[in-house]
Amino acid sequence: MESLELEQLVKKVLLEKLAEQKEVPTKTTTQGAKSGVFDTVDEAVQAAVIAQNCYKEKSLEERRNVVKAIREALYPEIETIATRAVAETGMGNVTDKILKNTLAIEKTPGVEDLYTEVATGDNGMTLYELSPYGVIGAVAPSTNPTETLICNSIGMLAAGNAVFYSPHPGAKNISLWLIEKLNTIVRDSCGIDNLIVTVAKPSIQAAQEMMNHPKVPLLVITGGPGVVLQAMQSGKKVIGAGAGNPPSIVDETANIEKAAADIVDGASFDHNILCIAEKSVVAVDSIADFLLFQMEKNGALHVTNPSDIQKLEKVAVTDKGVTNKKLVGKSATEILKEAGIACDFTPRLIIVETEKSHPFATVELLMPIVPVVRVPDFDKALEVAIELEQGLHHTATMHSQNISRLNKAARDMQTSIFVKNGPSFAGLGFRGEGSTTFTIATPTGEGTTTARHFARRRRCVLTDGFSIR
């Protein structure tokens, strides 16, 4: 055989071997019947690493097609997703979860969020672009499990990553079902399996193992302050979504009828389990009575009997001064029944006048009970609202026609989301402009996260051209 023919043969063999290495990765786990679901954390992460190595070679257009496939395939499943989430977690309601999942599918940004920056001058050009981290380790909550999985999957895959999910054990079944479905959709779209993975038995131990895995460079934590703190102790890059206790300020210049309707809408939405939902109202005294009246007109039950207020407190807040988890995300009717309080209609929200020190005002209840605190004027309202928000810098809302006051409140509160003259969920793009997110990273500073936050910012410098000014 001539040397040229031998060289061509060698090249052919090498190319075939290379092609084999880039074939769609498959699982060897005993959970083989379930797409993306493995027995151990290490198996899942290793499979995701192989998958991401293939995925990073895909074009931006192919990533767009993946995102498009997720959106299209999940639309017919929205009602099933919402129904299964309520059935398993016992939190929220199907109608509002349909809206939230629709929001995640429709308004989560994809590849278009990965914008490029450039600087040019006498010394050439510097380009800033966004590239994948690799395998992202993500924790999902029980309060908004499916919305978080959908939203983060779109953003993380748009940025070119694979993702290992550690779902909350309290939403295990719906989370595993959805993770498997998402992975299957992605595999069918781009030909790469295991870009979205998890373990068959989610647990705290599995989450800890994921956080410490050497091949997981970025942690995205949507959960309580405890798990965020634990992640931050890993020594890795962390995007952490922590607690919130959003107040709503209403001053005497506000459109009170609209303010009342907006607050009831926001605070009752999915039984108040959204972290951005109004958790308290701080109202200027001159309009407080009219505000309460208008809130009642919009379906709120105003509890005024001191003994009934005590009954509510007893069932909503534990002896340790924390929210009663058994009532998180329950309806106002269920809470009233638990407290032994009769009501002749089906209220959307329970409102109670309290002092600013009352547990209803200081504890993030995550249930449709909202305290109303009276104050003499706007300055005091802002002071109290800042106190109730507790320096979490998560979310706040305000109803006012005074631009100076709105600006001052936004500047002084420094929250990741600040909604002016609207319901809290406008801050997620529902009845408001902008994209949506279900990972609001206040502790680590990213705020409302999108695809660009799940990518590294790279700087590429060309010193000898491409400045034509």
C-alpha positions as CSV (number, residue, x, y, z in Angstrom):
1,M,0.0,0.0,0.0
2,E,1.4,3.4,-1.0
3,S,2.2,5.9,1.7
4,L,-0.6,8.3,0.5
5,E,-3.2,5.6,0.6
6,L,-2.0,4.6,4.1
7,E,-2.3,8.2,5.3
8,Q,-5.8,8.5,3.9
9,L,-6.8,5.2,5.6
10,V,-5.4,6.5,8.9
11,K,-7.3,9.7,8.6
12,K,-10.5,7.8,7.8
13,V,-10.1,5.6,11.0
14,L,-9.4,8.7,13.1
15,L,-12.4,10.5,11.8
16,E,-14.6,7.5,12.5
17,K,-13.3,7.3,16.1
18,L,-13.9,11.0,16.6
19,A,-17.4,10.6,15.3
20,E,-18.0,7.8,17.7
21,Q,-16.9,10.0,20.6
22,K,-19.4,12.6,19.6
23,E,-22.3,10.2,19.3
24,V,-25.4,10.9,21.5
25,P,-24.4,9.8,25.1
26,T,-26.5,7.1,26.7
27,K,-27.1,6.1,30.3
28,T,-25.9,2.9,31.9
29,T,-28.1,3.5,35.0
30,T,-30.7,1.0,36.2
31,Q,-33.1,3.8,35.8
32,G,-32.7,3.5,32.0
33,A,-36.4,3.6,31.4
34,K,-36.5,7.2,32.5
35,S,-34.8,9.8,30.4
36,G,-32.3,11.9,32.3
37,V,-33.0,10.2,35.7
38,F,-30.1,8.4,37.3
39,D,-29.4,6.3,40.4
40,T,-26.5,8.5,41.7
41,V,-25.4,12.1,41.6
42,D,-22.1,11.2,40.0
43,E,-23.7,9.2,37.2
44,A,-26.0,12.0,36.4
45,V,-23.3,14.7,36.4
46,Q,-20.9,12.6,34.4
47,A,-23.6,12.0,31.8
48,A,-24.4,15.7,31.7
49,V,-20.7,16.5,31.2
50,I,-20.6,14.2,28.1
51,A,-23.8,15.8,26.8
52,Q,-22.7,19.3,27.3
53,N,-19.4,18.6,25.5
54,C,-21.5,17.7,22.5
55,Y,-24.0,20.5,23.0
56,K,-21.3,23.2,23.1
57,E,-20.5,22.4,19.5
58,K,-24.0,23.2,18.4
59,S,-24.8,26.5,16.7
60,L,-26.9,29.3,18.2
61,E,-29.6,28.4,15.7
62,E,-29.7,24.8,17.1
63,R,-30.0,26.2,20.6
64,R,-32.9,28.4,19.4
65,N,-34.6,25.2,18.1
66,V,-34.2,23.5,21.5
67,V,-35.9,26.4,23.2
68,K,-38.6,26.5,20.6
69,A,-39.1,22.7,21.0
70,I,-39.5,23.1,24.8
71,R,-42.1,25.9,24.4
72,E,-44.1,24.0,21.8
73,A,-44.1,20.6,23.5
74,L,-45.1,21.9,26.9
75,Y,-48.1,24.0,25.8
76,P,-50.4,21.0,25.6
77,E,-49.2,19.8,29.0
78,I,-49.8,23.0,31.0
79,E,-53.0,21.9,32.6
80,T,-51.6,18.5,33.5
81,I,-48.5,20.2,35.0
82,A,-50.6,22.6,37.1
83,T,-53.0,19.9,38.3
84,R,-50.2,17.5,39.3
85,A,-48.3,20.2,41.1
86,V,-51.3,21.2,43.3
87,A,-52.2,17.5,43.9
88,E,-48.7,16.7,45.2
89,T,-47.7,19.8,47.1
90,G,-51.1,20.9,48.3
91,M,-50.1,24.5,47.6
92,G,-51.7,27.0,45.4
93,N,-54.5,26.4,42.9
94,V,-54.7,25.0,39.4
95,T,-56.0,28.2,37.7
96,D,-53.1,30.3,38.8
97,K,-50.5,27.7,38.2
98,I,-51.7,27.4,34.6
99,L,-51.0,31.1,34.3
100,K,-47.6,30.8,35.9
101,N,-46.5,27.9,33.8
102,T,-47.8,29.7,30.7
103,L,-45.7,32.7,31.7
104,A,-42.6,30.6,32.1
105,I,-43.1,29.0,28.7
106,E,-43.9,32.2,26.9
107,K,-41.8,35.0,28.5
108,T,-38.6,33.3,29.6
109,P,-35.8,34.7,27.3
110,G,-33.8,32.4,25.2
111,V,-30.7,32.8,23.0
112,E,-31.7,36.4,22.2
113,D,-30.7,37.3,25.8
114,L,-27.0,36.6,25.1
115,Y,-26.1,40.0,23.8
116,T,-22.6,40.9,22.6
117,E,-20.7,44.0,23.8
118,V,-17.9,45.7,21.9
119,A,-15.4,48.5,22.5
120,T,-13.3,50.0,19.6
121,G,-10.7,52.7,19.5
122,D,-7.1,53.5,18.4
123,N,-5.8,50.3,19.9
124,G,-8.2,48.0,18.1
125,M,-11.3,46.1,19.3
126,T,-12.3,44.4,22.5
127,L,-15.2,42.0,22.3
128,Y,-17.3,40.7,25.3
129,E,-19.3,37.5,24.7
130,L,-21.1,35.0,26.8
131,S,-20.2,31.4,26.9
132,P,-21.4,28.3,28.8
133,Y,-20.3,27.3,32.3
134,G,-20.7,23.6,31.6
135,V,-23.0,21.6,33.9
136,I,-25.1,23.8,36.2
137,G,-26.3,22.4,39.6
138,A,-29.7,23.8,40.3
139,V,-32.0,23.5,43.3
140,A,-35.7,23.9,42.7
141,P,-38.4,24.7,45.4
142,S,-41.6,23.1,46.3
143,T,-43.6,26.3,46.1
144,N,-43.0,26.9,42.4
145,P,-41.4,23.7,41.2
146,T,-42.6,23.4,37.6
147,E,-42.3,27.1,36.8
148,T,-38.8,27.1,38.1
149,L,-37.8,24.0,36.1
150,I,-39.2,25.3,32.9
151,C,-37.8,28.8,33.3
152,N,-34.3,27.7,34.3
153,S,-34.2,25.0,31.7
154,I,-34.9,27.5,28.9
155,G,-32.3,30.0,30.2
156,M,-29.6,27.5,31.0
157,L,-29.8,25.6,27.7
158,A,-30.0,28.8,25.7
159,A,-26.7,29.8,27.3
160,G,-25.2,26.4,26.2
161,N,-25.2,24.5,29.4
162,A,-26.4,21.2,30.7
163,V,-28.2,21.1,34.1
164,F,-28.4,18.8,37.0
165,Y,-31.6,19.5,39.0
166,S,-32.0,18.8,42.7
167,P,-35.8,19.2,43.2
168,H,-37.4,19.7,46.5
169,P,-38.5,16.3,48.1
170,G,-41.9,17.9,48.7
171,A,-42.4,18.2,44.9
172,K,-40.5,15.1,43.9
173,N,-43.0,13.3,41.7
174,I,-44.0,16.3,39.6
175,S,-40.4,17.4,39.3
176,L,-39.1,14.0,38.2
177,W,-41.9,13.7,35.7
178,L,-41.2,17.1,34.2
179,I,-37.4,16.7,34.2
180,E,-37.8,13.5,32.3
181,K,-40.2,15.2,29.9
182,L,-37.9,18.2,29.4
183,N,-34.8,16.0,28.7
184,T,-36.8,13.9,26.2
185,I,-38.0,17.0,24.4
186,V,-34.4,18.4,24.2
187,R,-33.0,15.0,23.1
188,D,-35.6,14.7,20.3
189,S,-34.8,18.3,19.2
190,C,-31.0,18.2,19.1
191,G,-30.1,14.6,19.3
192,I,-28.2,14.8,22.6
193,D,-29.4,12.9,25.6
194,N,-28.9,13.9,29.3
195,L,-28.7,17.7,28.9
196,I,-31.2,17.8,31.8
197,V,-30.6,15.3,34.5
198,T,-31.5,14.4,38.1
199,V,-31.5,11.4,40.5
200,A,-34.4,9.0,41.1
201,K,-34.4,9.8,44.8
202,P,-34.0,13.5,45.5
203,S,-32.8,14.3,49.0
204,I,-30.8,16.8,51.0
205,Q,-27.8,14.5,50.8
206,A,-28.1,14.4,47.0
207,A,-28.2,18.2,46.9
208,Q,-25.1,18.5,49.0
209,E,-23.3,16.0,46.9
210,M,-24.2,18.0,43.8
211,M,-23.0,21.2,45.4
212,N,-19.6,19.7,46.1
213,H,-19.2,17.8,42.8
214,P,-16.0,18.9,41.0
215,K,-17.6,19.0,37.6
216,V,-20.4,21.4,38.6
217,P,-18.9,24.9,38.4
218,L,-22.0,27.0,38.9
219,L,-24.8,26.5,41.5
220,V,-28.2,28.1,41.0
221,I,-30.3,27.9,44.1
222,T,-34.0,28.7,44.3
223,G,-35.0,28.1,47.8
224,G,-34.9,29.2,51.4
225,P,-32.0,31.1,53.1
226,G,-30.6,27.8,54.6
227,V,-29.9,26.1,51.3
228,V,-28.5,29.4,49.8
229,L,-26.1,29.7,52.7
230,Q,-25.0,26.1,52.3
231,A,-24.3,26.6,48.6
232,M,-22.3,29.7,49.2
233,Q,-20.1,27.7,51.5
234,S,-19.1,25.4,48.6
235,G,-16.6,27.9,47.3
236,K,-18.2,27.9,43.9
237,K,-19.9,30.6,41.9
238,V,-23.5,30.8,43.3
239,I,-26.6,32.4,42.0
240,G,-28.9,32.4,45.1
241,A,-32.5,33.3,45.4
242,G,-33.3,34.0,49.0
243,A,-36.3,35.0,51.1
244,G,-38.5,38.1,50.8
245,N,-41.2,39.9,52.7
246,P,-42.6,42.4,50.2
247,P,-44.5,45.4,51.6
248,S,-46.9,47.5,49.6
249,I,-47.1,51.2,50.3
250,V,-50.3,53.1,49.6
251,D,-50.2,56.9,50.0
252,E,-53.0,59.5,49.8
253,T,-52.4,60.4,46.2
254,A,-53.0,56.8,44.9
255,N,-55.9,55.7,42.8
256,I,-57.3,53.7,45.8
257,E,-59.8,51.7,43.8
258,K,-57.1,50.4,41.5
259,A,-54.6,50.0,44.4
260,A,-57.0,47.8,46.3
261,A,-57.8,45.7,43.3
262,D,-54.1,45.3,42.4
263,I,-53.1,44.3,46.0
264,V,-55.9,41.7,46.3
265,D,-54.9,40.3,42.9
266,G,-51.3,40.1,43.7
267,A,-51.6,38.9,47.3
268,S,-54.1,36.2,46.5
269,F,-52.5,34.9,43.4
270,D,-51.7,31.2,43.8
271,H,-52.6,31.7,47.5
272,N,-49.6,34.0,48.1
273,I,-46.8,31.4,47.6
274,L,-44.9,33.6,45.2
275,C,-42.0,35.2,46.9
276,I,-42.7,38.5,45.2
277,A,-46.4,38.6,46.4
278,E,-47.5,41.4,48.7
279,K,-47.0,40.3,52.3
280,S,-48.1,43.4,54.0
281,V,-49.7,46.8,53.3
282,V,-48.5,50.1,54.8
283,A,-51.3,52.6,54.3
284,V,-51.4,56.4,55.0
285,D,-54.1,56.9,57.6
286,S,-56.2,59.3,55.6
287,I,-57.0,56.7,53.0
288,A,-56.7,53.5,55.0
289,D,-60.5,53.0,55.7
290,F,-61.3,53.5,52.0
291,L,-58.6,51.1,51.0
292,L,-59.9,48.4,53.3
293,F,-63.4,49.0,52.0
294,Q,-62.2,48.7,48.4
295,M,-60.2,45.5,49.2
296,E,-63.3,44.0,50.6
297,K,-65.2,44.9,47.4
298,N,-62.5,42.9,45.6
299,G,-63.1,39.8,47.5
300,A,-61.0,40.2,50.7
301,L,-62.4,39.2,54.1
302,H,-61.6,41.9,56.7
303,V,-61.2,40.2,60.1
304,T,-61.8,42.7,62.9
305,N,-62.8,40.6,65.9
306,P,-59.8,40.5,68.3
307,S,-60.5,36.8,69.2
308,D,-60.7,35.9,65.5
309,I,-57.4,37.6,64.9
310,Q,-55.8,35.6,67.7
311,K,-57.3,32.4,66.2
312,L,-55.7,33.2,62.9
313,E,-52.4,33.9,64.5
314,K,-52.5,30.6,66.4
315,V,-52.9,28.6,63.2
316,A,-50.7,30.6,60.9
317,V,-47.7,31.1,63.1
318,T,-46.0,28.4,65.2
319,D,-44.9,28.8,68.9
320,K,-41.4,29.3,67.5
321,G,-42.5,32.4,65.6
322,V,-42.3,30.9,62.1
323,T,-44.9,30.2,59.5
324,N,-47.0,27.1,59.8
325,K,-45.8,25.0,56.9
326,K,-49.1,23.0,56.9
327,L,-50.9,26.1,55.8
328,V,-48.4,27.5,53.3
329,G,-50.1,28.0,49.9
330,K,-53.6,27.0,51.3
331,S,-56.7,29.0,50.4
332,A,-58.2,31.6,52.6
333,T,-61.2,29.3,53.1
334,E,-59.0,26.5,54.3
335,I,-57.2,28.8,56.7
336,L,-60.4,30.1,58.1
337,K,-61.7,26.6,58.6
338,E,-58.5,25.6,60.4
339,A,-58.9,28.7,62.7
340,G,-62.6,28.0,63.3
341,I,-63.8,31.2,61.8
342,A,-67.1,31.3,59.9
343,C,-67.5,33.1,56.6
344,D,-70.5,33.2,54.4
345,F,-68.6,33.6,51.1
346,T,-65.4,32.4,49.5
347,P,-62.8,35.0,50.2
348,R,-59.8,35.5,48.0
349,L,-57.7,37.1,50.7
350,I,-57.8,37.6,54.5
351,I,-56.9,41.2,55.7
352,V,-56.2,42.2,59.3
353,E,-55.2,45.6,60.8
354,T,-52.1,45.2,62.9
355,E,-49.1,47.0,64.3
356,K,-45.9,46.8,62.4
357,S,-44.5,44.4,65.1
358,H,-47.2,41.8,64.6
359,P,-46.1,38.3,63.4
360,F,-48.3,38.7,60.3
361,A,-46.2,41.7,59.3
362,T,-42.8,40.4,60.3
363,V,-43.0,36.7,59.2
364,E,-43.1,35.7,55.5
365,L,-46.3,33.7,55.8
366,L,-46.7,32.5,52.2
367,M,-50.4,32.3,52.6
368,P,-53.3,34.7,51.8
369,I,-53.2,36.6,55.1
370,V,-52.1,40.2,54.7
371,P,-51.8,42.7,57.5
372,V,-52.6,46.4,57.0
373,V,-50.5,48.8,59.0
374,R,-51.7,52.4,59.4
375,V,-49.2,55.3,59.4
376,P,-49.6,59.1,59.5
377,D,-47.8,60.0,56.3
378,F,-45.6,58.9,53.4
379,D,-42.3,59.4,55.2
380,K,-43.5,57.1,58.0
381,A,-44.9,54.7,55.4
382,L,-41.5,54.4,53.7
383,E,-39.7,54.0,57.1
384,V,-42.1,51.2,58.1
385,A,-42.0,49.5,54.8
386,I,-38.2,49.4,54.8
387,E,-38.3,47.9,58.3
388,L,-40.8,45.2,57.3
389,E,-38.8,44.3,54.2
390,Q,-36.0,43.5,56.6
391,G,-33.1,44.4,54.4
392,L,-33.8,41.4,52.1
393,H,-33.9,43.8,49.1
394,H,-36.2,41.3,47.3
395,T,-39.5,43.0,46.2
396,A,-41.7,45.9,47.1
397,T,-44.7,47.6,45.6
398,M,-46.1,51.1,45.9
399,H,-49.3,52.9,44.9
400,S,-49.0,56.6,44.4
401,Q,-49.4,59.4,41.8
402,N,-46.4,61.3,43.3
403,I,-43.4,60.7,41.1
404,S,-40.9,62.1,43.6
405,R,-42.2,59.7,46.3
406,L,-42.1,56.7,43.9
407,N,-38.5,57.5,43.0
408,K,-37.5,58.0,46.6
409,A,-39.1,54.7,47.7
410,A,-37.4,52.8,44.8
411,R,-34.1,54.3,45.6
412,D,-34.2,53.8,49.3
413,M,-35.6,50.3,49.3
414,Q,-33.1,49.0,46.7
415,T,-35.2,45.8,46.0
416,S,-34.6,43.5,43.0
417,I,-38.2,44.2,41.9
418,F,-40.1,47.4,42.6
419,V,-43.6,47.6,41.1
420,K,-45.3,51.0,40.8
421,N,-49.1,51.2,40.6
422,G,-49.6,47.5,39.8
423,P,-50.0,44.1,41.3
424,S,-46.8,42.4,42.5
425,F,-46.8,39.8,39.7
426,A,-46.3,42.6,37.2
427,G,-42.7,42.4,38.3
428,L,-42.6,38.9,36.7
429,G,-44.0,40.2,33.4
430,F,-47.6,39.2,34.0
431,R,-49.7,42.2,33.3
432,G,-46.4,44.0,33.1
433,E,-43.7,44.5,30.6
434,G,-40.4,42.5,30.4
435,S,-39.3,38.9,30.7
436,T,-40.1,36.5,33.4
437,T,-38.0,34.6,35.9
438,F,-38.7,32.4,38.9
439,T,-35.1,32.7,40.3
440,I,-34.8,36.1,41.8
441,A,-31.2,36.2,43.0
442,T,-31.1,39.0,45.5
443,P,-28.5,37.6,48.0
444,T,-25.9,37.2,45.3
445,G,-26.9,40.4,43.3
446,E,-28.1,39.1,39.9
447,G,-31.7,40.1,40.6
448,T,-34.1,38.8,38.0
449,T,-32.1,36.1,36.3
450,T,-32.2,35.3,32.6
451,A,-30.0,33.3,30.1
452,R,-27.1,35.8,30.3
453,H,-26.7,35.1,34.0
454,F,-26.0,31.4,33.3
455,A,-23.1,32.2,31.1
456,R,-19.5,33.4,31.6
457,R,-18.5,36.8,30.3
458,R,-15.4,36.5,28.1
459,R,-13.2,39.3,26.9
460,C,-11.5,38.9,23.5
461,V,-9.0,41.6,22.4
462,L,-7.9,42.4,18.9
463,T,-5.1,45.0,18.9
464,D,-4.6,45.7,15.3
465,G,-7.9,46.5,13.6
466,F,-11.7,46.9,13.3
467,S,-11.8,50.5,14.5
468,I,-12.8,52.6,11.5
469,R,-14.0,55.8,13.2
